[in-house]
Amino acid sequence: MTNPRYLLDSYGITPKKSLGQNFLHDPNALDKIVRAAGLRPEDIVLEIGPGTGALTEWLADIARRVIAVELDDRLIPLLEHRFRDRDNVRLVHADILDVDLDLHIRPEEDYCVIANLPYYITSAILRYLLERAHRPNRLVVMVQEEVADRIVAAPGDMSLLAVSVQYYGQPQVVTRLSPAVFWPRPDVVSALVRIDTYGADRPVAVPDEATFFRVVRAGFSQKRKQLRNALAGGLGIDKEQADSLLGAAGLDPHRRAETLALAEWAALTGAVWENAREVLEGTGGPLEDDPDGLPDGDG
Ligand code: SAM
């Protein structure tokens, strides 16, 4: 019996909300994920949070290798037993945010990420994966609907999350899924997002990536404020200097961060790089400290 609920029962495991444990039990939903990923026999897949292995099994049926990273100790014996005869499944008992992926995927190997993510750390996981020098060529991930909509937002509704994800790849919402496809049911609607990451074909060029994220973070540092104020506060410069940087980038200082397109952030980065490099010190990760407060959710 491979229904997650019965499997968990037989191991005496109750789902932990704190680990975002909502298990997929609907074969149609699993089929949608695998199809959206366009999985091929030569693929190497990183799965985050295999849970009871429902998705893992579908992935292992097709892919060359599946690396499945699970944090919960209680699920490891279950997973080891379920995949004992599968030599293309490697179980890694670890926190995805701590694991050294280089131990499992060689630098010359292409890989993709396919996962029903634990929603409480969606943003941290995306950051960790997208910021890697050896990043996945595509990610097909289940997230909460609200987060999916923020990831694919257009100018007018941009956020630090949207700019950061769209800098690294092209995201799309593939489908939305009702809470009924999970057990236990989450309180939120879920959405499947596919992000195709850029290689050399990146649509915007920036003189320096750390400066780009420093500028974007400064722009979003003060919610609903005009860019001149947000930049001045975020970069520690005066408003006149912020005005002149915005002017050099061809941007109206009264605009707000959420209205800027990626190319406009790149132009602003260029202006800062050319004229005010000295104001930049210390660069945090791009998706860190999202001032919009990425919702934790309980899905
Ligand atoms: N893939 C399974 C499925 O679709 O039925 C389970 C998905 S469930 C939404 C999220 C899984 O991520 C759980 O198995 C949970 O224990 C695991 N998890 C939570 N935090 C994790 C972390 N930091 N690193 C690795 N796995 C984690």
Residues whose N, C-alpha, C, O or C-beta is under 5 A from the ligand:
A	BS01	SAM	L19 G20 Q21 N22 F23 L24 I48 G49 P50 G51 T52 A54 L55 V69 E70 L71 D72 A94 D95 I96 N116 L117 P118 G299
